Amino acid sequence: MIKLDKKLVQNFGYLTIDQIVNLALPLVTYYYLINLLGKTYYGKAILAVVIVEYFAVLVNFGFNLSGVQSISKNREDTNKIRKILSGIYYVKFLLMLVSAIAYFLIVYFAFRENFELYAYTFTICIGAFLNMLFFFQGMEDMKYITIINTIIRVLFTVLIFFSITEIEHYIYVPLFNGLGQIVAGLISLFVLFKWFDFRFVKQTYIELVTIFNEGLVYFSTRIAAVLNEKSVRLLIGIVLGDEQIAVYDLAEKIIKPLKSPFMILSQTIYPRVAQNNDFSVLRKTITLTVLIALVMIAVLWFVAPWIILTIANESLMEAKYIIYILSVTLLFDGVSYQLGAPGLLVLGKVKIFNAGIIAKVALLFILCLVLYLSAGIESIMYFAVIAAVISLFDMVYRLYYSRKFKII
């Protein structure tokens, strides 16, 4: 039996609520938006979000991992926490300025005809700057951030139904997403000042460089992960057009929430494993992950068409084939999540962890290039198969090294 203390169980519960809200609310608005905007204009909005998310990763840098570790190890030292948080805020602000310059240059030269859409979408980057989820994870106190995010997301979801009423309003879809993140971030900052005795403190150049380097260790991991996750949709938008990206996006919206329990398990045990290097809980969660994933895959094969008709319409029924293919990634990614941060990173195998993710991205582009040169890419199903192969590669890679270093 796994012995989990009260705080660990509570944080698992709060992370579960946060993930459910984060993934379920877009499904609530999906039926309304896809029928109002149509595949073309909805696809345009999705493509803008995909592009800006690359820059959001630059803003977050590697602090979602390095920040959790630093906070977790120094949670009893208020002065140290102030220094860590202040340093991360300062570095993220500088990264946001760099992102803004690069982003708007790209938009001006490549997407000028939709400049207003892309300008509104940049609010997501500002939200990334204000996001302090890593602090609450490191402190193992997810109550505040969960309540804040839930209330704000529900509020802005309701506003979508009242504010987006015509096709021309498609430019506001990413704006509501970004504004919600900004408001939640500002409230979280207030909570830090009010209940965690946070104060901004001066940082020396050396201290900022140290914090930057700590994040840099994990940045290649994050950017490579996002390249792997987002590039498929980006390539679909470029190669096959806005309508096809809308179809693939629907399949992902159904698959992604089902991966959240495995991500939550990983996020919940990560601070605890990082604190005492106890891998016994990790081994149990891997077994649980495999069992849950197999059940999910079996159920999806029966209910996928019904889900599509419930949240979308008949014109998007092509997405069921994408769901069938991507369903296997529930197992592959579920196991990979457990072996990643709570496994290889905790053991200090950062280079191996990063090399695996970079290899995934390289394999993705190699497979896409080979397919394009040999047979051409005429269907989104090709992209779905490639995504499944990449997911399998990642799981096998992490399993190999986890066995080698006796993590499992």
C-alpha positions in Angstrom: 0.0 0.0 0.0 1.1 3.6 -0.7 1.1 5.7 2.4 0.2 9.3 1.4 0.0 12.0 4.0 -2.9 14.4 4.2 -1.1 17.3 2.4 -0.1 15.1 -0.5 -3.7 13.9 -0.9 -5.0 17.5 -0.7 -2.6 18.8 -3.3 -3.6 15.9 -5.6 -7.2 17.0 -5.2 -6.5 20.6 -5.9 -4.4 19.8 -8.9 -7.2 17.5 -10.2 -9.7 20.3 -9.8 -7.4 22.8 -11.6 -6.8 20.4 -14.5 -10.4 19.5 -14.9 -11.4 23.2 -15.0 -8.5 24.0 -17.4 -9.5 21.3 -19.8 -13.2 21.0 -19.4 -14.1 24.7 -19.8 -12.8 24.9 -23.4 -15.1 22.0 -24.2 -18.0 23.9 -22.8 -17.4 26.8 -25.2 -16.3 24.6 -28.1 -19.8 23.7 -29.4 -20.8 27.4 -29.3 -17.7 28.7 -31.0 -17.3 26.1 -33.7 -20.9 26.5 -34.8 -20.7 30.3 -34.7 -17.3 30.8 -36.3 -17.0 27.7 -38.5 -13.9 25.6 -39.0 -12.1 28.3 -41.0 -12.3 31.2 -38.5 -12.0 29.0 -35.5 -8.9 27.5 -37.1 -7.4 31.0 -37.5 -7.8 31.7 -33.8 -6.2 28.3 -32.9 -3.2 28.9 -35.2 -2.6 32.3 -33.5 -2.6 30.6 -30.0 -0.3 27.8 -31.2 2.3 30.4 -32.4 2.1 32.6 -29.2 2.5 29.6 -27.0 6.1 29.1 -28.3 6.8 32.6 -26.8 5.0 31.8 -23.6 7.4 28.9 -23.1 10.3 31.4 -23.5 8.7 33.6 -20.8 8.2 30.7 -18.4 11.7 29.5 -19.3 12.5 26.4 -17.2 11.1 27.9 -14.0 8.1 25.5 -13.9 10.6 22.9 -13.0 13.6 24.7 -11.4 11.3 27.0 -9.5 9.4 24.0 -7.9 12.7 22.4 -6.8 14.1 25.7 -5.4 10.9 26.6 -3.5 10.4 23.0 -2.2 14.0 22.8 -0.8 13.8 26.3 0.9 10.1 26.5 1.9 11.0 27.2 5.5 13.3 30.1 4.8 11.2 33.2 4.1 14.2 35.4 3.0 15.4 32.7 0.6 11.9 32.4 -0.9 11.8 36.1 -1.4 15.1 36.1 -3.2 14.1 33.1 -5.4 10.7 34.6 -6.4 12.0 38.1 -7.0 14.8 36.8 -9.2 12.4 34.7 -11.2 10.0 37.6 -11.6 12.8 39.9 -12.9 14.2 37.3 -15.3 10.7 36.5 -16.6 10.0 40.2 -17.2 13.1 40.5 -19.3 12.2 37.4 -21.2 8.7 38.8 -21.9 10.2 42.0 -23.4 12.4 39.9 -25.7 9.4 37.8 -26.6 7.3 40.8 -27.4 10.0 42.2 -29.8 10.5 38.9 -31.6 6.8 38.0 -31.7 5.6 41.3 -33.2 8.4 41.3 -35.8 7.2 37.9 -37.0 3.6 38.9 -36.9 4.3 42.1 -38.9 6.1 40.2 -41.7 4.2 36.9 -41.8 0.7 37.6 -40.4 0.1 41.3 -41.0 -3.4 40.8 -42.4 -4.4 39.4 -39.0 -2.4 41.8 -36.9 -5.3 42.6 -34.5 -5.9 38.9 -33.8 -2.2 38.3 -33.1 -1.9 41.4 -30.9 -4.8 40.3 -28.7 -3.3 36.8 -28.5 0.0 38.1 -27.0 -2.0 38.6 -23.8 -1.3 34.9 -23.2 2.4 35.8 -22.9 1.7 38.4 -20.3 -0.3 35.8 -18.4 2.6 33.5 -18.6 4.8 36.2 -17.0 2.4 36.5 -14.1 1.9 32.8 -13.6 3.3 31.6 -10.3 2.0 28.1 -10.2 5.5 26.7 -9.5 5.5 28.6 -6.2 2.3 26.9 -4.9 3.5 23.6 -6.2 6.8 24.0 -4.4 5.1 25.0 -1.2 2.7 22.1 -1.6 -0.2 24.5 -1.0 -2.4 24.4 -4.1 -5.6 25.7 -2.4 -5.2 29.4 -3.3 -4.1 29.0 -6.9 -6.9 26.4 -7.6 -9.6 28.6 -6.2 -8.3 31.7 -8.1 -7.9 29.9 -11.4 -11.3 28.2 -11.1 -13.3 31.4 -10.4 -11.5 33.4 -13.1 -11.7 30.7 -15.8 -15.4 30.2 -15.1 -16.0 34.0 -15.3 -14.2 34.5 -18.6 -15.9 31.4 -20.0 -19.3 32.9 -19.3 -18.1 36.2 -20.8 -17.4 34.4 -24.1 -21.1 33.6 -24.6 -22.0 37.3 -24.1 -19.2 38.9 -26.0 -18.5 36.7 -29.0 -21.7 36.8 -31.0 -20.6 37.2 -34.6 -18.0 35.6 -36.9 -16.0 38.9 -36.9 -15.5 38.4 -33.1 -13.2 35.4 -33.7 -10.2 37.7 -32.9 -11.5 37.9 -29.3 -11.3 34.2 -28.6 -7.6 34.3 -27.6 -8.0 37.6 -25.9 -10.4 36.2 -23.3 -7.9 33.4 -22.7 -5.1 35.8 -22.1 -7.1 38.2 -20.0 -8.2 35.4 -17.7 -4.6 34.4 -17.2 -3.5 38.0 -16.4 -6.3 38.5 -13.9 -5.5 35.2 -12.2 -1.8 36.1 -12.1 -2.5 39.5 -10.5 -4.7 38.0 -7.8 -2.1 35.3 -7.2 0.5 38.0 -6.7 -1.8 39.6 -4.1 -2.0 36.3 -2.3 1.8 36.0 -2.2 2.0 39.4 -0.5 -1.0 38.9 1.8 -0.6 35.3 3.1 3.0 34.3 2.2 4.8 37.4 3.4 6.3 37.9 0.0 8.3 41.1 -0.8 10.3 42.0 -3.8 14.0 42.3 -2.9 17.0 43.6 -4.9 19.0 41.1 -6.9 22.6 41.4 -7.8 23.7 40.6 -11.4 25.3 37.4 -10.2 22.1 36.2 -8.4 20.0 36.9 -11.6 22.5 35.0 -13.7 22.3 32.1 -11.3 18.5 32.0 -11.4 18.7 32.3 -15.2 21.1 29.4 -15.4 19.0 27.2 -13.1 16.0 27.8 -15.5 18.2 27.3 -18.5 19.0 23.7 -17.5 15.3 22.9 -18.0 14.5 25.4 -20.8 15.6 23.1 -23.6 13.3 20.5 -22.1 10.4 22.8 -22.2 10.9 24.3 -25.6 11.5 20.9 -27.1 8.4 19.6 -25.4 6.3 22.4 -26.8 7.9 22.0 -30.2 6.8 18.4 -30.1 3.3 19.1 -28.8 2.5 22.2 -30.8 4.4 21.7 -34.0 1.9 19.1 -35.3 -0.9 21.6 -35.2 1.3 24.4 -36.6 2.3 22.2 -39.5 -1.3 21.2 -40.2 -2.3 24.8 -40.3 0.5 25.7 -42.7 0.3 22.6 -44.9 -3.4 21.7 -44.8 -5.1 24.9 -43.8 -7.3 26.4 -41.1 -10.2 23.9 -41.5 -8.0 20.9 -40.9 -6.4 22.4 -37.8 -9.9 22.8 -36.4 -10.5 19.0 -37.0 -7.2 18.0 -35.3 -7.8 20.5 -32.5 -11.2 18.8 -31.7 -9.4 15.4 -31.4 -6.8 16.9 -29.1 -9.5 18.6 -27.0 -11.0 15.1 -26.4 -7.7 13.3 -25.8 -5.9 15.9 -23.7 -8.3 16.0 -20.7 -7.9 12.2 -20.5 -4.2 12.7 -20.0 -4.7 15.1 -17.1 -4.9 12.4 -14.4 -1.5 11.1 -15.3 -0.1 14.7 -15.4 -1.6 15.4 -12.0 -0.1 12.3 -10.5 3.3 13.4 -11.8 2.9 17.0 -10.5 1.6 15.8 -7.1 4.5 13.4 -6.3 7.2 15.5 -7.9 7.9 17.9 -4.9 7.8 14.9 -2.5 10.1 12.7 -4.5 12.4 15.8 -5.1 12.6 16.4 -1.3 13.6 12.8 -0.2 14.4 10.8 -3.4 11.8 8.2 -2.5 10.8 6.4 -5.7 8.5 3.8 -4.1 5.4 6.1 -4.8 6.6 6.6 -8.4 6.6 2.8 -9.1 3.0 2.5 -7.8 1.8 5.4 -9.9 3.2 3.9 -13.0 1.2 0.7 -12.4 -1.9 2.7 -11.8 -1.3 4.8 -14.9 -1.1 1.7 -17.1 -4.4 0.3 -15.8 -6.3 3.6 -16.2 -4.9 4.2 -19.7 -5.9 0.8 -21.0 -9.5 1.3 -19.8 -9.6 4.8 -21.3 -8.4 3.5 -24.7 -11.0 0.8 -24.8 -13.9 3.2 -23.9 -12.8 5.8 -26.4 -13.1 3.4 -29.3 -16.8 3.0 -28.6 -17.8 6.6 -27.6 -15.7 8.8 -29.9 -18.4 9.4 -32.5 -21.0 10.2 -29.8 -18.6 12.7 -28.1 -18.0 14.5 -31.4 -21.7 14.9 -32.1 -22.3 16.1 -28.6 -19.6 18.9 -28.4 -19.3 19.7 -32.2 -21.3 18.6 -35.3 -21.3 16.1 -38.2 -18.9 18.2 -40.3 -16.1 17.3 -37.8 -16.8 13.6 -37.7 -13.4 13.1 -39.5 -11.9 13.7 -36.0 -12.9 10.3 -34.8 -10.2 8.6 -36.8 -7.6 11.0 -35.2 -9.0 10.1 -31.8 -8.6 6.4 -32.5 -5.0 6.9 -33.5 -4.1 9.3 -30.7 -5.8 7.2 -28.0 -2.7 5.0 -27.7 -0.8 8.1 -26.5 -2.8 8.0 -23.3 -0.7 5.0 -22.3 2.6 6.2 -23.8 2.4 9.7 -22.4 1.0 8.6 -19.1 4.0 6.4 -18.4 6.4 9.1 -19.7 5.0 11.7 -17.4 5.8 9.6 -14.3 9.3 8.8 -15.5 10.1 12.4 -16.4 10.3 15.0 -13.6 9.6 12.6 -10.7 12.1 10.1 -12.1 15.0 11.2 -14.2 15.1 14.8 -13.1 14.9 14.1 -9.4 17.9 11.7 -9.9 19.8 14.5 -11.5 19.8 13.0 -15.0 19.0 16.3 -16.6 21.1 15.8 -19.7 19.5 12.4 -20.5 16.1 13.9 -19.9 16.8 16.8 -22.2 18.4 14.6 -24.8 15.3 12.5 -25.0 13.0 15.4 -25.6 15.3 16.9 -28.2 15.5 13.5 -29.9 11.6 13.5 -30.0 11.5 16.8 -31.8 14.2 15.8 -34.3 12.4 12.5 -35.0 9.1 14.5 -35.5 10.6 16.7 -38.2 12.5 13.9 -39.8 9.3 11.8 -40.1 7.4 14.8 -41.4 10.1 15.6 -44.0 10.4 12.0 -45.2 6.7 11.6 -45.5 6.4 14.9 -47.4 9.2 14.1 -49.8 8.1 10.5 -50.4 4.4 10.6 -50.6 3.2 14.1 -49.7 1.0 15.0 -46.8 -2.7 15.1 -47.9 -4.4 14.0 -44.7 -4.2 14.9 -41.0 -4.2 11.2 -40.2 -0.5 11.1 -41.3 0.2 13.7 -38.6 -1.7 11.7 -36.0 0.3 8.5 -36.8 3.5 10.5 -36.5 2.4 11.9 -33.1 1.7 8.4 -31.8 5.1 7.1 -33.0 6.8 10.0 -31.3 4.9 9.3 -28.0 5.9 5.6 -28.2 9.6 6.6 -28.7 9.5 8.9 -25.7 8.1 6.2 -23.4 10.6 3.5 -24.5 13.5 6.0 -24.1 12.5 6.9 -20.6 11.8 3.3 -19.6 15.3 2.3 -20.8 17.1 4.8 -18.7 14.8 4.4 -15.7 15.6 0.7 -15.6 19.3 1.5 -16.1 19.4 3.8 -13.1 17.1 1.5 -11.0 14.4 4.2 -10.7 11.8 1.4 -11.4 
